[in-house]
């Protein structure tokens, strides 16, 4: 773990840190809902290599559907977030992602390989113990992930149209009752097979340290993949997805220890990361529900000022986060 450094002193951003109340004038006209991304018809069983290599891939595909939090009450699997074993197109798809690793991970402040990323997901999302490094479980999931490298994702990436307002959990509850309750239940407890809808909060759901506990990540997942019903009022637009994510993430869920050690470079911490410490003066409630524009601007300015330190202390570092502020020029 990279040791945290002292963030450079800077004045507070001019924008107010108060969280505005949601009023009708705060809301932009919602965009028309877009069609949920398709799942490709992947006949992978007929395309496996022969022998042990193909069997390892098959085991990996089976393993990503198995709950990973045995003993903790967590009922999620890899496929709870990476739908259909990662073969569903769109946000969090594994299609064509084989070239993404090794990659720099802001949460740790260093580069990680795929096997380490899998264990991090197990701990942060599934509430499970890490698998043995180089063990058969990780080898199988890595083999499946690598197998999907040659299948391009048919769905182009789309950012959220982010409104300049606080997400509204009350409005999100109305959407939940209309679009989600039938599968996930009144108490967000999910359903067992054959419906197999995972729990959305409570002891059986993802932890406080999961990326899905971030509002913008949850909203992207909801917009691209939920709900699965074909009811006429679905799918959801960006603002509905944000409000629904706010409602779901307003509930208690399993704790994750030592979250204060995440993001050793605090200026890299996502604006919607809901747990401290923060590198800015904005309150935790605003980090959880927004609005995020002022937080993002402050973080980009801090990252621009830190660019020289990034280059010197992290060999091979490639800045992956958005940067619109001007960076210092080389001498």
PLY file of the C-alpha trace (Angstrom):
ply
format ascii 1.0
element vertex 331
property float x
property float y
property float z
element edge 330
property int vertex1
property int vertex2
end_header
0.00 0.00 0.00
1.35 3.39 -0.99
1.59 5.65 2.04
-0.82 8.58 1.99
0.78 11.92 1.35
-0.19 15.39 2.49
-2.47 16.93 -0.09
-1.31 20.35 -1.38
-2.89 23.30 0.33
-5.44 25.12 -1.74
-8.32 27.41 -1.16
-11.83 26.04 -1.06
-13.68 26.16 -4.37
-15.91 29.17 -4.80
-19.04 27.05 -5.16
-21.16 26.63 -2.05
-20.78 23.37 -0.17
-24.39 23.36 0.92
-26.55 20.59 -0.49
-29.46 22.27 -2.28
-32.97 21.06 -1.75
-34.55 19.40 -4.72
-37.16 21.58 -6.36
-38.93 21.26 -9.69
-36.67 23.95 -11.16
-33.59 21.92 -10.23
-34.57 19.14 -12.58
-33.66 19.10 -16.24
-36.16 17.67 -18.65
-35.47 13.92 -18.59
-34.11 12.45 -21.78
-36.03 9.75 -23.55
-35.18 6.30 -22.20
-32.76 4.33 -24.29
-32.99 0.66 -25.07
-31.05 -1.57 -22.67
-27.90 -3.00 -24.26
-28.23 -6.42 -25.83
-26.71 -9.64 -24.64
-24.80 -11.28 -27.46
-25.72 -14.83 -28.34
-22.40 -16.36 -27.40
-22.20 -20.04 -28.30
-19.06 -20.34 -26.28
-19.44 -24.04 -25.50
-18.84 -24.84 -29.18
-15.78 -22.58 -29.37
-13.74 -23.81 -26.43
-10.24 -25.09 -27.13
-9.75 -28.83 -26.64
-8.34 -30.53 -23.57
-7.42 -28.94 -20.25
-7.51 -25.38 -21.58
-11.15 -25.70 -22.56
-12.07 -27.40 -19.30
-10.46 -24.59 -17.30
-12.51 -22.01 -19.21
-15.69 -24.03 -18.60
-14.91 -24.16 -14.87
-14.38 -20.39 -14.84
-17.75 -19.79 -16.48
-19.43 -21.96 -13.86
-17.56 -20.34 -10.99
-18.58 -16.76 -11.80
-22.22 -17.77 -11.24
-21.51 -19.16 -7.76
-22.07 -16.97 -4.69
-18.74 -15.85 -3.30
-19.56 -14.85 0.26
-19.99 -18.21 1.92
-20.14 -17.79 5.68
-20.83 -14.06 5.48
-24.49 -14.15 4.39
-23.65 -12.49 1.08
-25.65 -14.00 -1.77
-23.96 -12.29 -4.70
-21.81 -13.78 -7.45
-19.63 -12.24 -10.13
-22.63 -12.44 -12.47
-24.66 -10.26 -10.11
-22.71 -7.28 -11.47
-21.08 -8.69 -14.60
-24.29 -10.05 -16.03
-24.42 -13.54 -17.51
-20.81 -14.19 -16.66
-19.71 -10.91 -18.23
-21.28 -11.65 -21.64
-23.98 -8.96 -21.41
-22.94 -5.90 -23.42
-22.63 -2.47 -21.84
-21.41 -1.22 -18.50
-19.36 -3.80 -16.52
-19.26 -6.19 -19.47
-16.22 -8.47 -19.78
-16.47 -8.68 -23.55
-13.22 -7.56 -25.15
-11.77 -6.46 -21.81
-8.83 -8.87 -21.83
-6.42 -6.10 -22.80
-7.35 -3.98 -19.77
-4.89 -5.64 -17.39
-2.53 -4.96 -15.84
-3.99 -1.55 -15.11
-3.54 1.31 -12.68
-6.08 1.16 -9.85
-6.69 4.44 -7.97
-8.19 2.54 -5.03
-4.72 1.11 -4.27
-2.60 3.79 -5.92
-0.69 1.24 -7.99
-0.93 -1.15 -10.91
-2.72 -4.48 -10.42
-3.09 -7.62 -12.47
-6.33 -9.41 -13.24
-5.92 -12.01 -10.50
-5.51 -9.32 -7.85
-8.50 -7.43 -9.23
-10.63 -10.56 -8.92
-9.70 -10.92 -5.25
-10.40 -7.24 -4.61
-13.87 -7.66 -6.09
-14.46 -10.72 -3.92
-13.62 -8.74 -0.81
-15.29 -5.44 -1.64
-18.42 -6.64 -3.46
-18.99 -10.22 -2.35
-17.80 -9.81 1.23
-15.74 -12.96 0.74
-12.22 -13.99 1.64
-9.62 -13.74 -1.14
-8.75 -16.84 -3.09
-5.25 -18.28 -2.86
-2.97 -16.47 -5.31
-2.31 -18.70 -8.33
-4.89 -21.15 -6.97
-7.32 -23.11 -9.17
-10.27 -20.79 -8.52
-8.52 -17.66 -9.75
-6.92 -19.54 -12.64
-10.37 -20.65 -13.87
-11.95 -17.17 -13.66
-8.92 -15.60 -15.35
-9.19 -18.18 -18.14
-12.86 -17.31 -18.69
-12.13 -13.57 -18.67
-9.31 -14.05 -21.17
-11.51 -16.24 -23.36
-13.93 -13.30 -23.75
-11.10 -11.10 -25.02
-11.86 -11.96 -28.65
-15.55 -11.05 -28.43
-16.04 -7.30 -28.92
-18.64 -5.52 -26.85
-21.44 -4.50 -29.24
-22.56 -1.66 -26.97
-20.70 1.67 -27.14
-19.84 3.26 -23.80
-22.20 6.07 -22.76
-21.63 8.52 -19.92
-24.44 9.64 -17.64
-26.14 12.94 -18.37
-25.46 14.24 -14.89
-28.00 16.76 -13.55
-26.83 19.65 -11.37
-28.94 18.52 -8.43
-28.92 16.13 -5.51
-30.19 12.66 -6.34
-33.60 12.08 -4.76
-34.08 8.82 -2.78
-37.78 9.63 -2.28
-38.34 9.75 -6.04
-36.20 6.62 -6.27
-38.52 4.73 -3.94
-41.44 5.43 -6.27
-39.41 4.02 -9.17
-38.40 1.01 -7.07
-42.01 0.16 -6.28
-42.91 0.41 -9.96
-39.94 -1.26 -11.61
-37.94 -3.33 -9.08
-40.14 -4.60 -6.26
-41.53 -7.49 -8.30
-38.10 -9.16 -8.49
-36.15 -7.74 -5.54
-38.98 -7.66 -3.01
-40.39 -5.04 -0.64
-37.33 -5.26 1.59
-34.72 -5.45 -1.15
-34.02 -9.05 -0.17
-34.02 -10.44 -3.68
-35.30 -13.83 -4.71
-33.90 -17.32 -4.93
-33.78 -19.36 -8.15
-35.38 -19.44 -10.66
-35.87 -15.66 -10.39
-32.40 -15.29 -8.82
-32.71 -11.56 -8.19
-29.87 -10.57 -5.83
-30.48 -8.59 -2.64
-29.94 -4.86 -3.04
-29.31 -3.96 0.59
-29.00 -5.64 3.96
-26.59 -8.33 5.08
-26.86 -10.36 1.87
-25.92 -7.54 -0.49
-22.71 -5.79 -1.54
-20.56 -4.08 1.07
-19.98 -0.42 1.82
-16.68 -0.69 -0.06
-18.22 -1.99 -3.30
-18.10 0.23 -6.37
-21.87 -0.29 -6.60
-22.17 1.67 -3.36
-21.09 4.68 -5.43
-24.09 6.52 -6.85
-22.78 7.04 -10.38
-21.60 3.43 -10.75
-24.93 2.07 -9.51
-26.84 4.45 -11.81
-24.83 3.35 -14.85
-25.48 -0.30 -14.04
-29.20 0.32 -13.53
-29.52 2.34 -16.73
-27.68 -0.22 -18.86
-28.97 -3.47 -17.35
-32.07 -2.97 -15.21
-34.86 -3.66 -14.96
-35.03 -6.79 -17.07
-38.79 -6.54 -17.53
-40.17 -5.48 -20.90
-42.96 -3.40 -19.36
-43.95 -0.36 -21.47
-42.58 2.18 -18.97
-39.10 0.68 -19.08
-36.13 1.12 -19.43
-35.18 4.04 -17.18
-33.60 7.29 -18.27
-30.45 8.74 -16.66
-32.20 10.82 -13.99
-34.50 7.98 -12.99
-31.49 5.69 -12.70
-29.73 8.22 -10.43
-32.74 8.58 -8.13
-33.24 4.83 -7.97
-29.54 4.30 -7.17
-29.85 6.90 -4.39
-32.78 5.00 -2.87
-31.03 1.62 -3.02
-27.80 2.99 -1.54
-29.61 4.81 1.27
-29.98 1.50 3.15
-27.52 -0.19 5.49
-25.31 -2.92 4.07
-22.33 -4.99 5.25
-19.44 -2.98 6.63
-16.00 -3.10 5.05
-13.00 -2.58 7.37
-10.15 -0.16 6.71
-11.88 1.82 3.97
-9.93 4.86 5.14
-6.85 3.27 3.54
-8.40 3.33 0.07
-7.24 5.92 -2.49
-3.84 6.87 -1.02
-3.85 9.80 -3.49
-7.04 11.45 -2.25
-7.33 13.67 -5.32
-8.00 10.44 -7.28
-10.92 9.48 -5.07
-14.13 9.50 -7.16
-16.53 12.33 -6.43
-19.28 9.83 -5.56
-17.20 7.74 -3.16
-19.38 8.00 -0.03
-16.84 7.27 2.71
-14.08 9.51 4.12
-11.42 10.79 4.17
-11.92 13.40 1.47
-9.45 15.84 -0.04
-12.05 18.61 -0.30
-14.38 20.53 2.03
-17.61 19.05 0.67
-19.81 17.10 3.13
-20.15 13.31 3.03
-23.83 13.61 2.11
-22.90 15.48 -1.07
-20.30 12.85 -1.94
-23.06 10.25 -1.59
-25.96 11.97 -3.38
-24.48 14.90 -5.31
-24.51 17.35 -6.94
-21.03 16.36 -8.10
-19.90 19.05 -10.53
-18.09 21.23 -7.96
-16.48 18.15 -6.34
-15.24 16.94 -9.72
-13.81 20.36 -10.59
-11.89 20.55 -7.31
-10.49 17.03 -7.80
-9.39 17.74 -11.38
-7.57 20.89 -10.25
-5.80 18.90 -7.52
-4.80 16.15 -9.94
-3.39 18.71 -12.35
-1.24 20.14 -9.57
-0.07 16.65 -8.62
0.83 15.54 -12.15
4.59 15.96 -11.71
4.55 13.90 -8.51
2.57 11.15 -10.25
5.18 10.84 -13.00
8.10 10.77 -10.61
6.71 8.35 -8.01
4.69 5.89 -10.11
6.69 4.43 -13.02
4.46 3.51 -15.92
1.58 5.56 -14.55
-1.06 6.55 -17.08
-3.70 9.01 -15.96
-7.08 7.34 -16.56
-9.33 9.81 -14.80
-10.80 12.80 -16.65
-8.60 15.86 -16.63
-9.78 19.11 -18.13
-7.52 21.40 -16.11
-4.20 22.43 -17.66
-1.23 20.38 -16.44
2.24 21.79 -15.76
4.48 21.79 -18.82
7.77 19.93 -18.87
10.86 22.07 -18.52
0 1
1 2
2 3
3 4
4 5
5 6
6 7
7 8
8 9
9 10
10 11
11 12
12 13
13 14
14 15
15 16
16 17
17 18
18 19
19 20
20 21
21 22
22 23
23 24
24 25
25 26
26 27
27 28
28 29
29 30
30 31
31 32
32 33
33 34
34 35
35 36
36 37
37 38
38 39
39 40
40 41
41 42
42 43
43 44
44 45
45 46
46 47
47 48
48 49
49 50
50 51
51 52
52 53
53 54
54 55
55 56
56 57
57 58
58 59
59 60
60 61
61 62
62 63
63 64
64 65
65 66
66 67
67 68
68 69
69 70
70 71
71 72
72 73
73 74
74 75
75 76
76 77
77 78
78 79
79 80
80 81
81 82
82 83
83 84
84 85
85 86
86 87
87 88
88 89
89 90
90 91
91 92
92 93
93 94
94 95
95 96
96 97
97 98
98 99
99 100
100 101
101 102
102 103
103 104
104 105
105 106
106 107
107 108
108 109
109 110
110 111
111 112
112 113
113 114
114 115
115 116
116 117
117 118
118 119
119 120
120 121
121 122
122 123
123 124
124 125
125 126
126 127
127 128
128 129
129 130
130 131
131 132
132 133
133 134
134 135
135 136
136 137
137 138
138 139
139 140
140 141
141 142
142 143
143 144
144 145
145 146
146 147
147 148
148 149
149 150
150 151
151 152
152 153
153 154
154 155
155 156
156 157
157 158
158 159
159 160
160 161
161 162
162 163
163 164
164 165
165 166
166 167
167 168
168 169
169 170
170 171
171 172
172 173
173 174
174 175
175 176
176 177
177 178
178 179
179 180
180 181
181 182
182 183
183 184
184 185
185 186
186 187
187 188
188 189
189 190
190 191
191 192
192 193
193 194
194 195
195 196
196 197
197 198
198 199
199 200
200 201
201 202
202 203
203 204
204 205
205 206
206 207
207 208
208 209
209 210
210 211
211 212
212 213
213 214
214 215
215 216
216 217
217 218
218 219
219 220
220 221
221 222
222 223
223 224
224 225
225 226
226 227
227 228
228 229
229 230
230 231
231 232
232 233
233 234
234 235
235 236
236 237
237 238
238 239
239 240
240 241
241 242
242 243
243 244
244 245
245 246
246 247
247 248
248 249
249 250
250 251
251 252
252 253
253 254
254 255
255 256
256 257
257 258
258 259
259 260
260 261
261 262
262 263
263 264
264 265
265 266
266 267
267 268
268 269
269 270
270 271
271 272
272 273
273 274
274 275
275 276
276 277
277 278
278 279
279 280
280 281
281 282
282 283
283 284
284 285
285 286
286 287
287 288
288 289
289 290
290 291
291 292
292 293
293 294
294 295
295 296
296 297
297 298
298 299
299 300
300 301
301 302
302 303
303 304
304 305
305 306
306 307
307 308
308 309
309 310
310 311
311 312
312 313
313 314
314 315
315 316
316 317
317 318
318 319
319 320
320 321
321 322
322 323
323 324
324 325
325 326
326 327
327 328
328 329
329 330
